[in-house]
Amino acid sequence: MIRDRIADGTYPPRSRVPSVLQLQAEFGIAAATGQKVHRALREEKLIYTEPGLGSFVADRPAD
């Protein structure tokens, strides 16, 4: 769902994505699952993390 929200512009480039705690609250998932979501999105280069600030949507590559 987060990937879809990035793709459809709900979370535009450089906007903050939900934290692991926010993912837990919204989707009723475990912390470990939320961490896996963040890790997968970082590996796909869809988000990046700024220590102490949060995770943000990466700029989209030019088509």
Jmol script that loads the backbone (N, CA, C; Angstrom):
load data "model"
ATOM      1  N   MET A   1       0.820  -1.202   0.000  1.00  0.00           N
ATOM      2  CA  MET A   1       0.000   0.000   0.000  1.00  0.00           C
ATOM      3  C   MET A   1       0.858   1.257   0.000  1.00  0.00           C
ATOM      4  N   ILE A   2       1.958   1.231   0.721  1.00  0.00           N
ATOM      5  CA  ILE A   2       2.835   2.409   0.740  1.00  0.00           C
ATOM      6  C   ILE A   2       3.421   2.625  -0.647  1.00  0.00           C
ATOM      7  N   ARG A   3       3.831   1.557  -1.301  1.00  0.00           N
ATOM      8  CA  ARG A   3       4.369   1.634  -2.668  1.00  0.00           C
ATOM      9  C   ARG A   3       3.321   2.266  -3.598  1.00  0.00           C
ATOM     10  N   ASP A   4       2.066   1.842  -3.467  1.00  0.00           N
ATOM     11  CA  ASP A   4       0.987   2.398  -4.287  1.00  0.00           C
ATOM     12  C   ASP A   4       0.779   3.876  -4.001  1.00  0.00           C
ATOM     13  N   ARG A   5       0.867   4.254  -2.747  1.00  0.00           N
ATOM     14  CA  ARG A   5       0.685   5.662  -2.378  1.00  0.00           C
ATOM     15  C   ARG A   5       1.818   6.530  -2.926  1.00  0.00           C
ATOM     16  N   ILE A   6       3.014   5.975  -2.999  1.00  0.00           N
ATOM     17  CA  ILE A   6       4.128   6.702  -3.611  1.00  0.00           C
ATOM     18  C   ILE A   6       3.866   6.836  -5.107  1.00  0.00           C
ATOM     19  N   ALA A   7       3.455   5.748  -5.739  1.00  0.00           N
ATOM     20  CA  ALA A   7       3.222   5.747  -7.187  1.00  0.00           C
ATOM     21  C   ALA A   7       2.103   6.696  -7.591  1.00  0.00           C
ATOM     22  N   ASP A   8       1.032   6.775  -6.794  1.00  0.00           N
ATOM     23  CA  ASP A   8      -0.093   7.628  -7.191  1.00  0.00           C
ATOM     24  C   ASP A   8       0.037   9.070  -6.719  1.00  0.00           C
ATOM     25  N   GLY A   9       1.150   9.387  -6.046  1.00  0.00           N
ATOM     26  CA  GLY A   9       1.396  10.764  -5.642  1.00  0.00           C
ATOM     27  C   GLY A   9       0.817  11.157  -4.300  1.00  0.00           C
ATOM     28  N   THR A  10       0.186  10.197  -3.595  1.00  0.00           N
ATOM     29  CA  THR A  10      -0.301  10.508  -2.252  1.00  0.00           C
ATOM     30  C   THR A  10       0.868  10.969  -1.382  1.00  0.00           C
ATOM     31  N   TYR A  11       2.006  10.291  -1.547  1.00  0.00           N
ATOM     32  CA  TYR A  11       3.252  10.710  -0.904  1.00  0.00           C
ATOM     33  C   TYR A  11       4.165  11.213  -2.018  1.00  0.00           C
ATOM     34  N   PRO A  12       4.216  12.519  -2.249  1.00  0.00           N
ATOM     35  CA  PRO A  12       5.060  13.044  -3.326  1.00  0.00           C
ATOM     36  C   PRO A  12       6.545  12.991  -2.952  1.00  0.00           C
ATOM     37  N   PRO A  13       7.430  13.175  -3.941  1.00  0.00           N
ATOM     38  CA  PRO A  13       8.865  13.175  -3.658  1.00  0.00           C
ATOM     39  C   PRO A  13       9.218  14.140  -2.515  1.00  0.00           C
ATOM     40  N   ARG A  14      10.116  13.673  -1.671  1.00  0.00           N
ATOM     41  CA  ARG A  14      10.643  14.391  -0.508  1.00  0.00           C
ATOM     42  C   ARG A  14       9.652  14.560   0.637  1.00  0.00           C
ATOM     43  N   SER A  15       8.459  13.939   0.514  1.00  0.00           N
ATOM     44  CA  SER A  15       7.517  13.992   1.632  1.00  0.00           C
ATOM     45  C   SER A  15       7.831  12.836   2.588  1.00  0.00           C
ATOM     46  N   ARG A  16       7.455  13.023   3.828  1.00  0.00           N
ATOM     47  CA  ARG A  16       7.706  12.007   4.851  1.00  0.00           C
ATOM     48  C   ARG A  16       6.734  10.845   4.670  1.00  0.00           C
ATOM     49  N   VAL A  17       7.249   9.642   4.820  1.00  0.00           N
ATOM     50  CA  VAL A  17       6.389   8.449   4.813  1.00  0.00           C
ATOM     51  C   VAL A  17       6.144   8.034   6.258  1.00  0.00           C
ATOM     52  N   PRO A  18       5.095   7.279   6.512  1.00  0.00           N
ATOM     53  CA  PRO A  18       4.800   6.879   7.888  1.00  0.00           C
ATOM     54  C   PRO A  18       5.971   6.119   8.531  1.00  0.00           C
ATOM     55  N   SER A  19       6.183   6.419   9.791  1.00  0.00           N
ATOM     56  CA  SER A  19       7.219   5.720  10.557  1.00  0.00           C
ATOM     57  C   SER A  19       6.775   4.292  10.832  1.00  0.00           C
ATOM     58  N   VAL A  20       7.687   3.498  11.356  1.00  0.00           N
ATOM     59  CA  VAL A  20       7.358   2.118  11.719  1.00  0.00           C
ATOM     60  C   VAL A  20       6.209   2.121  12.731  1.00  0.00           C
ATOM     61  N   LEU A  21       6.247   3.024  13.696  1.00  0.00           N
ATOM     62  CA  LEU A  21       5.165   3.093  14.694  1.00  0.00           C
ATOM     63  C   LEU A  21       3.840   3.472  14.044  1.00  0.00           C
ATOM     64  N   GLN A  22       3.881   4.383  13.093  1.00  0.00           N
ATOM     65  CA  GLN A  22       2.655   4.771  12.397  1.00  0.00           C
ATOM     66  C   GLN A  22       2.114   3.625  11.544  1.00  0.00           C
ATOM     67  N   LEU A  23       3.014   2.856  10.927  1.00  0.00           N
ATOM     68  CA  LEU A  23       2.579   1.689  10.152  1.00  0.00           C
ATOM     69  C   LEU A  23       1.912   0.673  11.068  1.00  0.00           C
ATOM     70  N   GLN A  24       2.477   0.476  12.257  1.00  0.00           N
ATOM     71  CA  GLN A  24       1.890  -0.442  13.229  1.00  0.00           C
ATOM     72  C   GLN A  24       0.461  -0.021  13.560  1.00  0.00           C
ATOM     73  N   ALA A  25       0.280   1.260  13.833  1.00  0.00           N
ATOM     74  CA  ALA A  25      -1.039   1.757  14.225  1.00  0.00           C
ATOM     75  C   ALA A  25      -2.036   1.683  13.071  1.00  0.00           C
ATOM     76  N   GLU A  26      -1.610   2.061  11.864  1.00  0.00           N
ATOM     77  CA  GLU A  26      -2.531   2.105  10.730  1.00  0.00           C
ATOM     78  C   GLU A  26      -2.930   0.717  10.234  1.00  0.00           C
ATOM     79  N   PHE A  27      -1.957  -0.193  10.183  1.00  0.00           N
ATOM     80  CA  PHE A  27      -2.213  -1.496   9.575  1.00  0.00           C
ATOM     81  C   PHE A  27      -2.290  -2.646  10.574  1.00  0.00           C
ATOM     82  N   GLY A  28      -2.032  -2.377  11.854  1.00  0.00           N
ATOM     83  CA  GLY A  28      -2.095  -3.429  12.858  1.00  0.00           C
ATOM     84  C   GLY A  28      -1.029  -4.494  12.673  1.00  0.00           C
ATOM     85  N   ILE A  29       0.181  -4.050  12.290  1.00  0.00           N
ATOM     86  CA  ILE A  29       1.280  -4.984  12.050  1.00  0.00           C
ATOM     87  C   ILE A  29       2.294  -4.911  13.181  1.00  0.00           C
ATOM     88  N   ALA A  30       3.166  -5.891  13.232  1.00  0.00           N
ATOM     89  CA  ALA A  30       4.234  -5.910  14.229  1.00  0.00           C
ATOM     90  C   ALA A  30       5.348  -4.947  13.827  1.00  0.00           C
ATOM     91  N   ALA A  31       6.130  -4.512  14.801  1.00  0.00           N
ATOM     92  CA  ALA A  31       7.249  -3.604  14.527  1.00  0.00           C
ATOM     93  C   ALA A  31       8.216  -4.210  13.522  1.00  0.00           C
ATOM     94  N   ALA A  32       8.481  -5.499  13.658  1.00  0.00           N
ATOM     95  CA  ALA A  32       9.414  -6.158  12.737  1.00  0.00           C
ATOM     96  C   ALA A  32       8.899  -6.098  11.304  1.00  0.00           C
ATOM     97  N   THR A  33       7.600  -6.207  11.124  1.00  0.00           N
ATOM     98  CA  THR A  33       7.018  -6.118   9.784  1.00  0.00           C
ATOM     99  C   THR A  33       7.155  -4.710   9.237  1.00  0.00           C
ATOM    100  N   GLY A  34       6.916  -3.723  10.073  1.00  0.00           N
ATOM    101  CA  GLY A  34       7.090  -2.324   9.659  1.00  0.00           C
ATOM    102  C   GLY A  34       8.524  -2.038   9.263  1.00  0.00           C
ATOM    103  N   GLN A  35       9.472  -2.609   9.991  1.00  0.00           N
ATOM    104  CA  GLN A  35      10.883  -2.435   9.643  1.00  0.00           C
ATOM    105  C   GLN A  35      11.199  -3.092   8.308  1.00  0.00           C
ATOM    106  N   LYS A  36      10.582  -4.248   8.039  1.00  0.00           N
ATOM    107  CA  LYS A  36      10.784  -4.923   6.755  1.00  0.00           C
ATOM    108  C   LYS A  36      10.221  -4.081   5.611  1.00  0.00           C
ATOM    109  N   VAL A  37       9.088  -3.436   5.846  1.00  0.00           N
ATOM    110  CA  VAL A  37       8.495  -2.550   4.830  1.00  0.00           C
ATOM    111  C   VAL A  37       9.474  -1.433   4.499  1.00  0.00           C
ATOM    112  N   HIS A  38       9.989  -0.767   5.515  1.00  0.00           N
ATOM    113  CA  HIS A  38      10.945   0.327   5.296  1.00  0.00           C
ATOM    114  C   HIS A  38      12.192  -0.185   4.583  1.00  0.00           C
ATOM    115  N   ARG A  39      12.705  -1.320   5.012  1.00  0.00           N
ATOM    116  CA  ARG A  39      13.910  -1.880   4.403  1.00  0.00           C
ATOM    117  C   ARG A  39      13.674  -2.173   2.916  1.00  0.00           C
ATOM    118  N   ALA A  40      12.541  -2.792   2.594  1.00  0.00           N
ATOM    119  CA  ALA A  40      12.230  -3.128   1.200  1.00  0.00           C
ATOM    120  C   ALA A  40      12.103  -1.866   0.349  1.00  0.00           C
ATOM    121  N   LEU A  41      11.443  -0.843   0.870  1.00  0.00           N
ATOM    122  CA  LEU A  41      11.289   0.398   0.114  1.00  0.00           C
ATOM    123  C   LEU A  41      12.632   1.101  -0.089  1.00  0.00           C
ATOM    124  N   ARG A  42      13.519   1.018   0.916  1.00  0.00           N
ATOM    125  CA  ARG A  42      14.869   1.593   0.755  1.00  0.00           C
ATOM    126  C   ARG A  42      15.648   0.819  -0.300  1.00  0.00           C
ATOM    127  N   GLU A  43      15.556  -0.513  -0.278  1.00  0.00           N
ATOM    128  CA  GLU A  43      16.274  -1.338  -1.249  1.00  0.00           C
ATOM    129  C   GLU A  43      15.782  -1.063  -2.673  1.00  0.00           C
ATOM    130  N   GLU A  44      14.503  -0.745  -2.809  1.00  0.00           N
ATOM    131  CA  GLU A  44      13.932  -0.404  -4.116  1.00  0.00           C
ATOM    132  C   GLU A  44      14.203   1.052  -4.498  1.00  0.00           C
ATOM    133  N   LYS A  45      14.876   1.759  -3.587  1.00  0.00           N
ATOM    134  CA  LYS A  45      15.214   3.172  -3.775  1.00  0.00           C
ATOM    135  C   LYS A  45      13.978   4.054  -3.939  1.00  0.00           C
ATOM    136  N   LEU A  46      12.885   3.640  -3.292  1.00  0.00           N
ATOM    137  CA  LEU A  46      11.672   4.448  -3.289  1.00  0.00           C
ATOM    138  C   LEU A  46      11.676   5.444  -2.142  1.00  0.00           C
ATOM    139  N   ILE A  47      12.375   5.097  -1.060  1.00  0.00           N
ATOM    140  CA  ILE A  47      12.501   6.012   0.071  1.00  0.00           C
ATOM    141  C   ILE A  47      13.958   6.078   0.511  1.00  0.00           C
ATOM    142  N   TYR A  48      14.262   7.104   1.287  1.00  0.00           N
ATOM    143  CA  TYR A  48      15.565   7.215   1.943  1.00  0.00           C
ATOM    144  C   TYR A  48      15.313   7.672   3.367  1.00  0.00           C
ATOM    145  N   THR A  49      16.244   7.383   4.246  1.00  0.00           N
ATOM    146  CA  THR A  49      16.101   7.726   5.656  1.00  0.00           C
ATOM    147  C   THR A  49      17.160   8.737   6.057  1.00  0.00           C
ATOM    148  N   GLU A  50      16.711   9.780   6.733  1.00  0.00           N
ATOM    149  CA  GLU A  50      17.604  10.774   7.322  1.00  0.00           C
ATOM    150  C   GLU A  50      17.611  10.505   8.822  1.00  0.00           C
ATOM    151  N   PRO A  51      18.750  10.051   9.369  1.00  0.00           N
ATOM    152  CA  PRO A  51      18.796   9.746  10.800  1.00  0.00           C
ATOM    153  C   PRO A  51      18.294  10.909  11.653  1.00  0.00           C
ATOM    154  N   GLY A  52      17.393  10.594  12.556  1.00  0.00           N
ATOM    155  CA  GLY A  52      16.836  11.587  13.459  1.00  0.00           C
ATOM    156  C   GLY A  52      15.697  12.402  12.861  1.00  0.00           C
ATOM    157  N   LEU A  53      15.453  12.282  11.559  1.00  0.00           N
ATOM    158  CA  LEU A  53      14.392  13.062  10.916  1.00  0.00           C
ATOM    159  C   LEU A  53      13.248  12.207  10.398  1.00  0.00           C
ATOM    160  N   GLY A  54      13.555  11.001   9.931  1.00  0.00           N
ATOM    161  CA  GLY A  54      12.516  10.132   9.403  1.00  0.00           C
ATOM    162  C   GLY A  54      12.857   9.617   8.022  1.00  0.00           C
ATOM    163  N   SER A  55      11.855   9.023   7.391  1.00  0.00           N
ATOM    164  CA  SER A  55      12.024   8.464   6.057  1.00  0.00           C
ATOM    165  C   SER A  55      11.190   9.282   5.073  1.00  0.00           C
ATOM    166  N   PHE A  56      11.738   9.457   3.879  1.00  0.00           N
ATOM    167  CA  PHE A  56      11.147  10.339   2.892  1.00  0.00           C
ATOM    168  C   PHE A  56      11.110   9.658   1.539  1.00  0.00           C
ATOM    169  N   VAL A  57      10.168  10.087   0.689  1.00  0.00           N
ATOM    170  CA  VAL A  57      10.056   9.571  -0.663  1.00  0.00           C
ATOM    171  C   VAL A  57      11.230  10.100  -1.478  1.00  0.00           C
ATOM    172  N   ALA A  58      11.889   9.199  -2.197  1.00  0.00           N
ATOM    173  CA  ALA A  58      13.001   9.591  -3.059  1.00  0.00           C
ATOM    174  C   ALA A  58      12.472  10.312  -4.292  1.00  0.00           C
ATOM    175  N   ASP A  59      13.307  11.161  -4.880  1.00  0.00           N
ATOM    176  CA  ASP A  59      12.943  11.799  -6.132  1.00  0.00           C
ATOM    177  C   ASP A  59      12.767  10.725  -7.182  1.00  0.00           C
ATOM    178  N   ARG A  60      11.811  10.927  -8.053  1.00  0.00           N
ATOM    179  CA  ARG A  60      11.581   9.953  -9.128  1.00  0.00           C
ATOM    180  C   ARG A  60      12.602  10.163 -10.233  1.00  0.00           C
ATOM    181  N   PRO A  61      13.131   9.066 -10.763  1.00  0.00           N
ATOM    182  CA  PRO A  61      14.073   9.218 -11.871  1.00  0.00           C
ATOM    183  C   PRO A  61      13.354   9.759 -13.107  1.00  0.00           C
ATOM    184  N   ALA A  62      14.088  10.468 -13.935  1.00  0.00           N
ATOM    185  CA  ALA A  62      13.504  10.998 -15.164  1.00  0.00           C
ATOM    186  C   ALA A  62      13.144   9.846 -16.090  1.00  0.00           C
ATOM    187  N   ASP A  63      12.023   9.971 -16.779  1.00  0.00           N
ATOM    188  CA  ASP A  63      11.581   8.911 -17.707  1.00  0.00           C
ATOM    189  C   ASP A  63      12.380   8.919 -18.977  1.00  0.00           C
TER     190      ASP A  63
END
end "model"
wireframe off; spacefill off
backbone 0.3
color backbone group
